[in-house]
Amino acid sequence: MSEQAVSRTITQTVETEAAPNSILTILEDPKRIPEWAPVFAEKVERDRANTYRVTKGETVFSVEAVIERASRTVDYLRCTGAGEKVGAHIRVLPRPGGGSVVVMTLPLPPGGNAEQVGAVLGEELQTLTRLAVQKQA
C-alpha cells in the first residue's frame, strides 16, 4: 500500500542570462520585494537588523530576511502562531555556460490552490530575472 504525500509547498525554477550576483543584489534588499512580488507585498520597510515590516492591503506582518551570500541563499521567513518559521526559500545557482538558475520554494497556504500559487510564483520569478537582466544592461 503506497502513501500519497500531500503537497505543502510549491517549487519552481527559472533559467536566466543574469549573473548570480545581479539576482542576489535584488534579493538582498527586501524593500525591493514589491517590484517583483506585488501579490505578496505592496510595501516593505526595515524594522531592525534583518527584520522587515511588510504591508499587503490592511495586513501588516514581520518577515525575517536570512541572507547567505556565500551559498547564494535568501530566505524570507514569517513566524506562525505555532512558533514555526515559514516562507520563501530562494537559491541562486550558477548556470553552466553563464547566467543563473533561480529556485524558489513557497509554502502552500491551507486550502490554497497549487495551480494558482504556482502561476503567481512563475510570474514572480520571471519579473525578478527580468529586473536582474535590466540591471546588467
N, CA, C and O atoms as CSV, one atom per row, in Angstrom:
chain,resi,resn,atom,element,x,y,z
A,1,MET,N,N,0.851,-1.155,0.000
A,1,MET,CA,C,0.000,0.000,0.000
A,1,MET,C,C,0.907,1.231,0.000
A,1,MET,O,O,1.794,1.350,0.845
A,2,SER,N,N,0.684,2.146,-0.949
A,2,SER,CA,C,1.525,3.332,-1.034
A,2,SER,C,C,0.807,4.523,-0.412
A,2,SER,O,O,-0.413,4.663,-0.492
A,3,GLU,N,N,1.605,5.361,0.200
A,3,GLU,CA,C,1.067,6.563,0.826
A,3,GLU,C,C,1.332,7.736,-0.112
A,3,GLU,O,O,2.471,7.962,-0.521
A,4,GLN,N,N,0.294,8.474,-0.448
A,4,GLN,CA,C,0.446,9.624,-1.325
A,4,GLN,C,C,0.720,10.858,-0.465
A,4,GLN,O,O,-0.051,11.192,0.435
A,5,ALA,N,N,1.835,11.524,-0.764
A,5,ALA,CA,C,2.209,12.710,0.006
A,5,ALA,C,C,1.287,13.877,-0.335
A,5,ALA,O,O,0.913,14.069,-1.492
A,6,VAL,N,N,0.934,14.639,0.666
A,6,VAL,CA,C,0.129,15.835,0.481
A,6,VAL,C,C,1.087,16.988,0.214
A,6,VAL,O,O,2.025,17.206,0.980
A,7,SER,N,N,0.857,17.724,-0.867
A,7,SER,CA,C,1.724,18.849,-1.197
A,7,SER,C,C,1.541,19.966,-0.190
A,7,SER,O,O,0.424,20.402,0.088
A,8,ARG,N,N,2.661,20.420,0.350
A,8,ARG,CA,C,2.637,21.545,1.276
A,8,ARG,C,C,3.450,22.715,0.750
A,8,ARG,O,O,3.452,23.799,1.333
A,9,THR,N,N,4.142,22.480,-0.362
A,9,THR,CA,C,4.971,23.527,-0.944
A,9,THR,C,C,4.829,23.540,-2.461
A,9,THR,O,O,4.363,22.585,-3.082
A,10,ILE,N,N,5.251,24.656,-3.022
A,10,ILE,CA,C,5.336,24.809,-4.471
A,10,ILE,C,C,6.771,25.228,-4.764
A,10,ILE,O,O,7.290,26.152,-4.137
A,11,THR,N,N,7.406,24.564,-5.701
A,11,THR,CA,C,8.776,24.910,-6.093
A,11,THR,C,C,8.816,25.120,-7.589
A,11,THR,O,O,8.271,24.328,-8.358
A,12,GLN,N,N,9.470,26.200,-7.995
A,12,GLN,CA,C,9.670,26.460,-9.423
A,12,GLN,C,C,11.087,26.952,-9.649
A,12,GLN,O,O,11.745,27.459,-8.741
A,13,THR,N,N,11.536,26.791,-10.873
A,13,THR,CA,C,12.855,27.270,-11.262
A,13,THR,C,C,12.735,28.082,-12.542
A,13,THR,O,O,11.790,27.932,-13.317
A,14,VAL,N,N,13.726,28.948,-12.738
A,14,VAL,CA,C,13.814,29.699,-13.976
A,14,VAL,C,C,15.295,29.851,-14.306
A,14,VAL,O,O,16.124,30.057,-13.420
A,15,GLU,N,N,15.611,29.745,-15.586
A,15,GLU,CA,C,16.975,29.997,-16.053
A,15,GLU,C,C,17.019,31.388,-16.652
A,15,GLU,O,O,16.048,31.857,-17.246
A,16,THR,N,N,18.167,32.043,-16.488
A,16,THR,CA,C,18.307,33.407,-16.978
A,16,THR,C,C,19.753,33.676,-17.388
A,16,THR,O,O,20.684,33.005,-16.942
A,17,GLU,N,N,19.908,34.666,-18.242
A,17,GLU,CA,C,21.245,35.119,-18.633
A,17,GLU,C,C,21.875,35.970,-17.532
A,17,GLU,O,O,23.084,36.197,-17.553
A,18,ALA,N,N,21.082,36.443,-16.577
A,18,ALA,CA,C,21.587,37.293,-15.498
A,18,ALA,C,C,22.570,36.526,-14.627
A,18,ALA,O,O,22.354,35.360,-14.296
A,19,ALA,N,N,23.643,37.196,-14.265
A,19,ALA,CA,C,24.651,36.605,-13.385
A,19,ALA,C,C,24.080,36.425,-11.976
A,19,ALA,O,O,23.216,37.194,-11.555
A,20,PRO,N,N,24.556,35.418,-11.250
A,20,PRO,CA,C,24.057,35.196,-9.887
A,20,PRO,C,C,24.118,36.444,-9.006
A,20,PRO,O,O,23.175,36.712,-8.261
A,21,ASN,N,N,25.206,37.211,-9.075
A,21,ASN,CA,C,25.317,38.397,-8.226
A,21,ASN,C,C,24.287,39.459,-8.568
A,21,ASN,O,O,23.872,40.210,-7.686
A,22,SER,N,N,23.863,39.543,-9.820
A,22,SER,CA,C,22.829,40.505,-10.201
A,22,SER,C,C,21.498,40.156,-9.542
A,22,SER,O,O,20.761,41.040,-9.106
A,23,ILE,N,N,21.204,38.888,-9.475
A,23,ILE,CA,C,19.962,38.435,-8.834
A,23,ILE,C,C,20.062,38.605,-7.319
A,23,ILE,O,O,19.121,39.068,-6.675
A,24,LEU,N,N,21.209,38.227,-6.757
A,24,LEU,CA,C,21.391,38.363,-5.310
A,24,LEU,C,C,21.282,39.809,-4.849
A,24,LEU,O,O,20.741,40.075,-3.775
A,25,THR,N,N,21.784,40.740,-5.640
A,25,THR,CA,C,21.704,42.153,-5.276
A,25,THR,C,C,20.252,42.587,-5.085
A,25,THR,O,O,19.946,43.356,-4.174
A,26,ILE,N,N,19.370,42.100,-5.933
A,26,ILE,CA,C,17.943,42.424,-5.797
A,26,ILE,C,C,17.354,41.730,-4.569
A,26,ILE,O,O,16.640,42.353,-3.783
A,27,LEU,N,N,17.651,40.457,-4.407
A,27,LEU,CA,C,17.086,39.686,-3.295
A,27,LEU,C,C,17.591,40.156,-1.938
A,27,LEU,O,O,16.873,40.054,-0.944
A,28,GLU,N,N,18.823,40.673,-1.882
A,28,GLU,CA,C,19.404,41.120,-0.611
A,28,GLU,C,C,18.728,42.377,-0.070
A,28,GLU,O,O,18.950,42.748,1.083
A,29,ASP,N,N,17.920,43.024,-0.873
A,29,ASP,CA,C,17.216,44.228,-0.448
A,29,ASP,C,C,15.716,43.921,-0.391
A,29,ASP,O,O,15.004,44.125,-1.374
A,30,PRO,N,N,15.233,43.431,0.758
A,30,PRO,CA,C,13.813,43.076,0.862
A,30,PRO,C,C,12.863,44.223,0.517
A,30,PRO,O,O,11.711,43.976,0.162
A,31,LYS,N,N,13.328,45.478,0.615
A,31,LYS,CA,C,12.460,46.604,0.256
A,31,LYS,C,C,12.087,46.563,-1.224
A,31,LYS,O,O,11.167,47.262,-1.649
A,32,ARG,N,N,12.798,45.747,-2.016
A,32,ARG,CA,C,12.507,45.617,-3.444
A,32,ARG,C,C,11.484,44.514,-3.748
A,32,ARG,O,O,11.091,44.342,-4.902
A,33,ILE,N,N,11.057,43.778,-2.738
A,33,ILE,CA,C,10.097,42.690,-2.964
A,33,ILE,C,C,8.866,43.157,-3.738
A,33,ILE,O,O,8.438,42.449,-4.650
A,34,PRO,N,N,8.272,44.315,-3.421
A,34,PRO,CA,C,7.075,44.733,-4.175
A,34,PRO,C,C,7.315,44.885,-5.685
A,34,PRO,O,O,6.370,44.800,-6.469
A,35,GLU,N,N,8.553,45.107,-6.091
A,35,GLU,CA,C,8.857,45.229,-7.524
A,35,GLU,C,C,8.642,43.921,-8.269
A,35,GLU,O,O,8.172,43.913,-9.406
A,36,TRP,N,N,8.992,42.804,-7.613
A,36,TRP,CA,C,8.911,41.522,-8.312
A,36,TRP,C,C,7.883,40.562,-7.711
A,36,TRP,O,O,7.569,39.538,-8.318
A,37,ALA,N,N,7.352,40.884,-6.519
A,37,ALA,CA,C,6.335,40.022,-5.889
A,37,ALA,C,C,5.205,40.868,-5.302
A,37,ALA,O,O,4.966,40.828,-4.095
A,38,PRO,N,N,4.505,41.640,-6.153
A,38,PRO,CA,C,3.460,42.535,-5.642
A,38,PRO,C,C,2.253,41.801,-5.047
A,38,PRO,O,O,1.495,42.395,-4.280
A,39,VAL,N,N,2.066,40.545,-5.379
A,39,VAL,CA,C,0.961,39.785,-4.779
A,39,VAL,C,C,1.261,39.528,-3.302
A,39,VAL,O,O,0.343,39.414,-2.490
A,40,PHE,N,N,2.539,39.439,-2.958
A,40,PHE,CA,C,2.959,39.194,-1.575
A,40,PHE,C,C,3.020,40.485,-0.760
A,40,PHE,O,O,2.593,40.517,0.394
A,41,ALA,N,N,3.555,41.556,-1.369
A,41,ALA,CA,C,3.784,42.789,-0.598
A,41,ALA,C,C,3.594,44.024,-1.456
A,41,ALA,O,O,4.032,44.082,-2.605
A,42,GLU,N,N,2.932,45.006,-0.872
A,42,GLU,CA,C,2.801,46.315,-1.522
A,42,GLU,C,C,3.893,47.262,-1.040
A,42,GLU,O,O,4.300,48.175,-1.759
A,43,LYS,N,N,4.362,47.033,0.186
A,43,LYS,CA,C,5.369,47.903,0.784
A,43,LYS,C,C,6.183,47.090,1.782
A,43,LYS,O,O,5.634,46.271,2.518
A,44,VAL,N,N,7.493,47.317,1.807
A,44,VAL,CA,C,8.378,46.647,2.765
A,44,VAL,C,C,9.297,47.706,3.361
A,44,VAL,O,O,9.959,48.450,2.637
A,45,GLU,N,N,9.329,47.765,4.691
A,45,GLU,CA,C,10.166,48.724,5.395
A,45,GLU,C,C,11.045,47.992,6.407
A,45,GLU,O,O,10.614,47.034,7.047
A,46,ARG,N,N,12.280,48.462,6.536
A,46,ARG,CA,C,13.184,47.860,7.520
A,46,ARG,C,C,12.663,48.171,8.917
A,46,ARG,O,O,12.306,49.308,9.223
A,47,ASP,N,N,12.625,47.142,9.756
A,47,ASP,CA,C,12.172,47.295,11.135
A,47,ASP,C,C,13.394,47.348,12.054
A,47,ASP,O,O,13.557,48.285,12.836
A,48,ARG,N,N,14.230,46.351,11.949
A,48,ARG,CA,C,15.501,46.279,12.681
A,48,ARG,C,C,16.410,45.312,11.947
A,48,ARG,O,O,15.974,44.670,10.992
A,49,ALA,N,N,17.637,45.194,12.360
A,49,ALA,CA,C,18.689,44.404,11.707
A,49,ALA,C,C,18.238,43.644,10.456
A,49,ALA,O,O,18.380,44.152,9.343
A,50,ASN,N,N,17.709,42.463,10.622
A,50,ASN,CA,C,17.296,41.657,9.471
A,50,ASN,C,C,15.794,41.371,9.465
A,50,ASN,O,O,15.348,40.379,8.890
A,51,THR,N,N,15.029,42.237,10.100
A,51,THR,CA,C,13.576,42.086,10.155
A,51,THR,C,C,12.917,43.256,9.434
A,51,THR,O,O,13.329,44.409,9.568
A,52,TYR,N,N,11.886,42.928,8.671
A,52,TYR,CA,C,11.193,43.926,7.854
A,52,TYR,C,C,9.702,43.877,8.119
A,52,TYR,O,O,9.145,42.820,8.415
A,53,ARG,N,N,9.062,45.032,8.009
A,53,ARG,CA,C,7.613,45.146,8.164
A,53,ARG,C,C,7.009,45.147,6.763
A,53,ARG,O,O,7.324,46.010,5.943
A,54,VAL,N,N,6.153,44.190,6.500
A,54,VAL,CA,C,5.536,44.015,5.184
A,54,VAL,C,C,4.080,44.451,5.264
A,54,VAL,O,O,3.356,44.083,6.189
A,55,THR,N,N,3.661,45.247,4.271
A,55,THR,CA,C,2.272,45.681,4.193
A,55,THR,C,C,1.651,45.124,2.923
A,55,THR,O,O,2.204,45.268,1.833
A,56,LYS,N,N,0.507,44.491,3.073
A,56,LYS,CA,C,-0.297,43.992,1.952
A,56,LYS,C,C,-1.741,44.316,2.276
A,56,LYS,O,O,-2.364,43.664,3.114
A,57,GLY,N,N,-2.271,45.335,1.602
A,57,GLY,CA,C,-3.621,45.790,1.909
A,57,GLY,C,C,-3.665,46.315,3.327
A,57,GLY,O,O,-2.869,47.175,3.703
A,58,GLU,N,N,-4.603,45.793,4.122
A,58,GLU,CA,C,-4.746,46.210,5.521
A,58,GLU,C,C,-3.880,45.367,6.461
A,58,GLU,O,O,-3.831,45.627,7.663
A,59,THR,N,N,-3.204,44.366,5.915
A,59,THR,CA,C,-2.423,43.444,6.732
A,59,THR,C,C,-0.973,43.900,6.819
A,59,THR,O,O,-0.355,44.243,5.811
A,60,VAL,N,N,-0.436,43.898,8.042
A,60,VAL,CA,C,0.971,44.226,8.280
A,60,VAL,C,C,1.565,43.073,9.087
A,60,VAL,O,O,0.992,42.644,10.089
A,61,PHE,N,N,2.722,42.578,8.637
A,61,PHE,CA,C,3.367,41.472,9.337
A,61,PHE,C,C,4.879,41.605,9.205
A,61,PHE,O,O,5.376,42.346,8.357
A,62,SER,N,N,5.602,40.879,10.052
A,62,SER,CA,C,7.064,40.916,10.040
A,62,SER,C,C,7.632,39.741,9.263
A,62,SER,O,O,7.093,38.634,9.268
A,63,VAL,N,N,8.746,40.026,8.593
A,63,VAL,CA,C,9.470,38.999,7.854
A,63,VAL,C,C,10.943,39.114,8.226
A,63,VAL,O,O,11.508,40.207,8.246
A,64,GLU,N,N,11.548,37.984,8.518
A,64,GLU,CA,C,12.981,37.930,8.774
A,64,GLU,C,C,13.678,37.577,7.463
A,64,GLU,O,O,13.283,36.634,6.777
A,65,ALA,N,N,14.708,38.333,7.123
A,65,ALA,CA,C,15.490,38.046,5.922
A,65,ALA,C,C,16.777,37.344,6.345
A,65,ALA,O,O,17.601,37.913,7.062
A,66,VAL,N,N,16.938,36.104,5.893
A,66,VAL,CA,C,18.138,35.327,6.191
A,66,VAL,C,C,18.909,35.206,4.883
A,66,VAL,O,O,18.502,34.484,3.973
A,67,ILE,N,N,20.017,35.917,4.804
A,67,ILE,CA,C,20.764,36.022,3.550
A,67,ILE,C,C,22.163,35.458,3.749
A,67,ILE,O,O,22.893,35.887,4.642
A,68,GLU,N,N,22.526,34.508,2.923
A,68,GLU,CA,C,23.860,33.905,2.943
A,68,GLU,C,C,24.470,34.065,1.551
A,68,GLU,O,O,24.269,33.224,0.674
A,69,ARG,N,N,25.213,35.148,1.362
A,69,ARG,CA,C,25.767,35.451,0.040
A,69,ARG,C,C,26.691,34.336,-0.449
A,69,ARG,O,O,26.652,33.983,-1.627
A,70,ALA,N,N,27.521,33.775,0.434
A,70,ALA,CA,C,28.495,32.754,0.027
A,70,ALA,C,C,27.814,31.534,-0.596
A,70,ALA,O,O,28.335,30.944,-1.543
A,71,SER,N,N,26.658,31.160,-0.066
A,71,SER,CA,C,25.950,29.992,-0.610
A,71,SER,C,C,24.822,30.392,-1.553
A,71,SER,O,O,24.104,29.538,-2.074
A,72,ARG,N,N,24.671,31.716,-1.771
A,72,ARG,CA,C,23.641,32.263,-2.663
A,72,ARG,C,C,22.236,31.818,-2.250
A,72,ARG,O,O,21.442,31.370,-3.077
A,73,THR,N,N,21.950,31.951,-0.955
A,73,THR,CA,C,20.625,31.602,-0.449
A,73,THR,C,C,19.982,32.817,0.212
A,73,THR,O,O,20.648,33.594,0.897
A,74,VAL,N,N,18.685,32.966,-0.002
A,74,VAL,CA,C,17.910,34.034,0.612
A,74,VAL,C,C,16.586,33.431,1.066
A,74,VAL,O,O,15.858,32.835,0.272
A,75,ASP,N,N,16.286,33.591,2.345
A,75,ASP,CA,C,15.025,33.112,2.902
A,75,ASP,C,C,14.304,34.293,3.511
A,75,ASP,O,O,14.887,35.049,4.287
A,76,TYR,N,N,13.030,34.457,3.164
A,76,TYR,CA,C,12.157,35.457,3.780
A,76,TYR,C,C,11.168,34.676,4.629
A,76,TYR,O,O,10.314,33.969,4.094
A,77,LEU,N,N,11.278,34.799,5.962
A,77,LEU,CA,C,10.532,33.933,6.867
A,77,LEU,C,C,9.577,34.692,7.775
A,77,LEU,O,O,9.912,35.745,8.317
A,78,ARG,N,N,8.374,34.131,7.929
A,78,ARG,CA,C,7.374,34.637,8.875
A,78,ARG,C,C,7.249,33.630,9.997
A,78,ARG,O,O,7.389,32.425,9.784
A,79,CYS,N,N,6.984,34.132,11.198
A,79,CYS,CA,C,6.759,33.246,12.339
A,79,CYS,C,C,5.255,32.985,12.443
A,79,CYS,O,O,4.462,33.925,12.493
A,80,THR,N,N,4.871,31.724,12.475
A,80,THR,CA,C,3.456,31.374,12.594
A,80,THR,C,C,3.042,31.420,14.057
A,80,THR,O,O,3.883,31.561,14.945
A,81,GLY,N,N,1.765,31.301,14.298
A,81,GLY,CA,C,1.257,31.261,15.667
A,81,GLY,C,C,1.823,30.103,16.470
A,81,GLY,O,O,1.904,30.169,17.696
A,82,ALA,N,N,2.214,29.042,15.778
A,82,ALA,CA,C,2.778,27.867,16.443
A,82,ALA,C,C,4.283,28.011,16.669
A,82,ALA,O,O,4.929,27.080,17.149
A,83,GLY,N,N,4.841,29.174,16.323
A,83,GLY,CA,C,6.270,29.395,16.517
A,83,GLY,C,C,7.139,28.854,15.400
A,83,GLY,O,O,8.365,28.935,15.472
A,84,GLU,N,N,6.521,28.304,14.369
A,84,GLU,CA,C,7.260,27.764,13.224
A,84,GLU,C,C,7.568,28.900,12.245
A,84,GLU,O,O,6.743,29.793,12.050
A,85,LYS,N,N,8.746,28.869,11.634
A,85,LYS,CA,C,9.098,29.870,10.634
A,85,LYS,C,C,8.854,29.287,9.252
A,85,LYS,O,O,9.379,28.228,8.907
A,86,VAL,N,N,8.045,29.997,8.462
A,86,VAL,CA,C,7.723,29.552,7.105
A,86,VAL,C,C,7.904,30.727,6.157
A,86,VAL,O,O,7.840,31.887,6.564
A,87,GLY,N,N,8.126,30.414,4.907
A,87,GLY,CA,C,8.251,31.491,3.932
A,87,GLY,C,C,8.887,31.040,2.644
A,87,GLY,O,O,8.865,29.861,2.289
A,88,ALA,N,N,9.454,32.004,1.953
A,88,ALA,CA,C,10.083,31.752,0.664
A,88,ALA,C,C,11.546,31.374,0.865
A,88,ALA,O,O,12.286,32.045,1.585
A,89,HIS,N,N,11.940,30.302,0.222
A,89,HIS,CA,C,13.330,29.835,0.254
A,89,HIS,C,C,13.846,29.939,-1.177
A,89,HIS,O,O,13.348,29.269,-2.082
A,90,ILE,N,N,14.859,30.795,-1.368
A,90,ILE,CA,C,15.346,31.090,-2.710
A,90,ILE,C,C,16.817,30.697,-2.818
A,90,ILE,O,O,17.626,31.012,-1.946
A,91,ARG,N,N,17.143,30.007,-3.903
A,91,ARG,CA,C,18.512,29.586,-4.170
A,91,ARG,C,C,18.894,30.092,-5.550
A,91,ARG,O,O,18.130,29.942,-6.505
A,92,VAL,N,N,20.066,30.689,-5.658
A,92,VAL,CA,C,20.560,31.186,-6.940
A,92,VAL,C,C,21.783,30.367,-7.288
A,92,VAL,O,O,22.802,30.430,-6.601
A,93,LEU,N,N,21.677,29.593,-8.365
A,93,LEU,CA,C,22.743,28.684,-8.777
A,93,LEU,C,C,23.413,29.202,-10.048
A,93,LEU,O,O,22.737,29.704,-10.946
A,94,PRO,N,N,24.736,29.084,-10.127
A,94,PRO,CA,C,25.380,29.459,-11.386
A,94,PRO,C,C,24.979,28.448,-12.462
A,94,PRO,O,O,24.959,27.243,-12.211
A,95,ARG,N,N,24.663,28.937,-13.646
A,95,ARG,CA,C,24.265,28.070,-14.754
A,95,ARG,C,C,25.506,27.744,-15.586
A,95,ARG,O,O,26.286,28.643,-15.897
A,96,PRO,N,N,25.700,26.495,-15.946
A,96,PRO,CA,C,26.837,26.150,-16.803
A,96,PRO,C,C,26.805,26.990,-18.084
A,96,PRO,O,O,25.771,27.086,-18.745
A,97,GLY,N,N,27.927,27.587,-18.419
A,97,GLY,CA,C,27.997,28.406,-19.612
A,97,GLY,C,C,27.599,29.852,-19.379
A,97,GLY,O,O,27.581,30.640,-20.325
A,98,GLY,N,N,27.276,30.225,-18.134
A,98,GLY,CA,C,26.915,31.602,-17.806
A,98,GLY,C,C,25.459,31.749,-17.441
A,98,GLY,O,O,24.615,30.943,-17.833
A,99,GLY,N,N,25.182,32.782,-16.692
A,99,GLY,CA,C,23.824,33.023,-16.241
A,99,GLY,C,C,23.535,32.315,-14.933
A,99,GLY,O,O,24.449,31.928,-14.205
A,100,SER,N,N,22.259,32.150,-14.642
A,100,SER,CA,C,21.836,31.593,-13.356
A,100,SER,C,C,20.614,30.700,-13.502
A,100,SER,O,O,19.881,30.757,-14.490
A,101,VAL,N,N,20.427,29.892,-12.506
A,101,VAL,CA,C,19.184,29.158,-12.296
A,101,VAL,C,C,18.684,29.614,-10.927
A,101,VAL,O,O,19.406,29.527,-9.934
A,102,VAL,N,N,17.451,30.097,-10.883
A,102,VAL,CA,C,16.860,30.548,-9.627
A,102,VAL,C,C,15.788,29.542,-9.236
A,102,VAL,O,O,14.911,29.204,-10.031
A,103,VAL,N,N,15.876,29.068,-7.994
A,103,VAL,CA,C,14.922,28.098,-7.460
A,103,VAL,C,C,14.220,28.736,-6.273
A,103,VAL,O,O,14.869,29.246,-5.360
A,104,MET,N,N,12.890,28.707,-6.288
A,104,MET,CA,C,12.137,29.256,-5.155
A,104,MET,C,C,11.089,28.243,-4.702
A,104,MET,O,O,10.358,27.668,-5.509
A,105,THR,N,N,11.040,28.046,-3.390
A,105,THR,CA,C,10.043,27.180,-2.775
A,105,THR,C,C,9.205,28.019,-1.819
A,105,THR,O,O,9.739,28.744,-0.979
A,106,LEU,N,N,7.888,27.913,-1.957
A,106,LEU,CA,C,6.935,28.630,-1.105
A,106,LEU,C,C,6.034,27.630,-0.409
A,106,LEU,O,O,5.763,26.557,-0.950
A,107,PRO,N,N,5.562,27.968,0.793
A,107,PRO,CA,C,4.563,27.103,1.423
A,107,PRO,C,C,3.229,27.283,0.712
A,107,PRO,O,O,2.890,28.387,0.285
A,108,LEU,N,N,2.495,26.227,0.590
A,108,LEU,CA,C,1.149,26.286,0.033
A,108,LEU,C,C,0.200,26.581,1.196
A,108,LEU,O,O,0.114,25.789,2.135
A,109,PRO,N,N,-0.514,27.716,1.146
A,109,PRO,CA,C,-1.408,28.041,2.266
A,109,PRO,C,C,-2.499,26.982,2.420
A,109,PRO,O,O,-2.904,26.368,1.432
A,110,PRO,N,N,-2.982,26.758,3.657
A,110,PRO,CA,C,-4.059,25.793,3.857
A,110,PRO,C,C,-5.236,26.135,2.941
A,110,PRO,O,O,-5.704,27.273,2.911
A,111,GLY,N,N,-5.692,25.154,2.214
A,111,GLY,CA,C,-6.805,25.360,1.291
A,111,GLY,C,C,-6.401,26.091,0.029
A,111,GLY,O,O,-7.248,26.408,-0.806
A,112,GLY,N,N,-5.092,26.368,-0.121
A,112,GLY,CA,C,-4.599,27.089,-1.293
A,112,GLY,C,C,-4.648,26.238,-2.544
A,112,GLY,O,O,-4.555,25.012,-2.483
A,113,ASN,N,N,-4.794,26.893,-3.664
A,113,ASN,CA,C,-4.834,26.218,-4.953
A,113,ASN,C,C,-3.416,26.170,-5.510
A,113,ASN,O,O,-2.844,27.204,-5.855
A,114,ALA,N,N,-2.845,24.959,-5.598
A,114,ALA,CA,C,-1.458,24.789,-6.028
A,114,ALA,C,C,-1.225,25.371,-7.422
A,114,ALA,O,O,-0.170,25.951,-7.680
A,115,GLU,N,N,-2.186,25.224,-8.309
A,115,GLU,CA,C,-2.042,25.743,-9.672
A,115,GLU,C,C,-1.959,27.271,-9.678
A,115,GLU,O,O,-1.133,27.850,-10.382
A,116,GLN,N,N,-2.812,27.911,-8.897
A,116,GLN,CA,C,-2.810,29.379,-8.825
A,116,GLN,C,C,-1.529,29.903,-8.175
A,116,GLN,O,O,-0.919,30.853,-8.667
A,117,VAL,N,N,-1.128,29.281,-7.070
A,117,VAL,CA,C,0.098,29.692,-6.387
A,117,VAL,C,C,1.295,29.497,-7.317
A,117,VAL,O,O,2.184,30.346,-7.376
A,118,GLY,N,N,1.313,28.394,-8.033
A,118,GLY,CA,C,2.392,28.126,-8.981
A,118,GLY,C,C,2.452,29.154,-10.097
A,118,GLY,O,O,3.540,29.554,-10.512
A,119,ALA,N,N,1.298,29.585,-10.588
A,119,ALA,CA,C,1.256,30.592,-11.653
A,119,ALA,C,C,1.813,31.928,-11.154
A,119,ALA,O,O,2.570,32.590,-11.864
A,120,VAL,N,N,1.440,32.320,-9.942
A,120,VAL,CA,C,1.957,33.571,-9.366
A,120,VAL,C,C,3.460,33.450,-9.143
A,120,VAL,O,O,4.207,34.379,-9.449
A,121,LEU,N,N,3.904,32.324,-8.617
A,121,LEU,CA,C,5.329,32.109,-8.387
A,121,LEU,C,C,6.112,32.206,-9.695
A,121,LEU,O,O,7.179,32.818,-9.736
A,122,GLY,N,N,5.589,31.611,-10.754
A,122,GLY,CA,C,6.246,31.693,-12.060
A,122,GLY,C,C,6.375,33.132,-12.544
A,122,GLY,O,O,7.414,33.517,-13.079
A,123,GLU,N,N,5.321,33.931,-12.358
A,123,GLU,CA,C,5.366,35.344,-12.744
A,123,GLU,C,C,6.401,36.107,-11.923
A,123,GLU,O,O,7.134,36.942,-12.455
A,124,GLU,N,N,6.454,35.815,-10.623
A,124,GLU,CA,C,7.426,36.485,-9.758
A,124,GLU,C,C,8.856,36.180,-10.200
A,124,GLU,O,O,9.687,37.085,-10.273
A,125,LEU,N,N,9.142,34.933,-10.492
A,125,LEU,CA,C,10.487,34.557,-10.934
A,125,LEU,C,C,10.849,35.227,-12.259
A,125,LEU,O,O,11.981,35.674,-12.440
A,126,GLN,N,N,9.900,35.296,-13.176
A,126,GLN,CA,C,10.148,35.959,-14.461
A,126,GLN,C,C,10.451,37.440,-14.254
A,126,GLN,O,O,11.367,37.982,-14.873
A,127,THR,N,N,9.685,38.092,-13.386
A,127,THR,CA,C,9.901,39.515,-13.119
A,127,THR,C,C,11.243,39.734,-12.435
A,127,THR,O,O,11.977,40.653,-12.798
A,128,LEU,N,N,11.572,38.906,-11.455
A,128,LEU,CA,C,12.854,39.005,-10.769
A,128,LEU,C,C,14.020,38.896,-11.741
A,128,LEU,O,O,14.948,39.704,-11.700
A,129,THR,N,N,13.970,37.901,-12.613
A,129,THR,CA,C,15.090,37.721,-13.545
A,129,THR,C,C,15.123,38.835,-14.592
A,129,THR,O,O,16.204,39.221,-15.039
A,130,ARG,N,N,13.979,39.352,-14.985
A,130,ARG,CA,C,13.928,40.467,-15.923
A,130,ARG,C,C,14.600,41.713,-15.317
A,130,ARG,O,O,15.351,42.416,-15.994
A,131,LEU,N,N,14.316,41.971,-14.033
A,131,LEU,CA,C,14.956,43.081,-13.328
A,131,LEU,C,C,16.469,42.922,-13.282
A,131,LEU,O,O,17.209,43.889,-13.464
A,132,ALA,N,N,16.924,41.697,-13.038
A,132,ALA,CA,C,18.359,41.441,-12.964
A,132,ALA,C,C,19.041,41.619,-14.309
A,132,ALA,O,O,20.152,42.145,-14.379
A,133,VAL,N,N,18.379,41.181,-15.386
A,133,VAL,CA,C,18.941,41.356,-16.735
A,133,VAL,C,C,19.022,42.836,-17.069
A,133,VAL,O,O,20.017,43.287,-17.636
A,134,GLN,N,N,17.985,43.603,-16.725
A,134,GLN,CA,C,17.979,45.056,-16.984
A,134,GLN,C,C,19.116,45.731,-16.218
A,134,GLN,O,O,19.748,46.659,-16.723
A,135,LYS,N,N,19.370,45.260,-14.996
A,135,LYS,CA,C,20.420,45.847,-14.165
A,135,LYS,C,C,21.779,45.650,-14.827
A,135,LYS,O,O,22.642,46.525,-14.745
A,136,GLN,N,N,21.976,44.513,-15.481
A,136,GLN,CA,C,23.259,44.198,-16.139
A,136,GLN,C,C,23.466,45.015,-17.404
A,136,GLN,O,O,24.601,45.283,-17.795
A,137,ALA,N,N,22.358,45.415,-18.052
A,137,ALA,CA,C,22.463,46.088,-19.353
A,137,ALA,C,C,23.089,47.464,-19.250
A,137,ALA,O,O,23.242,48.149,-20.261
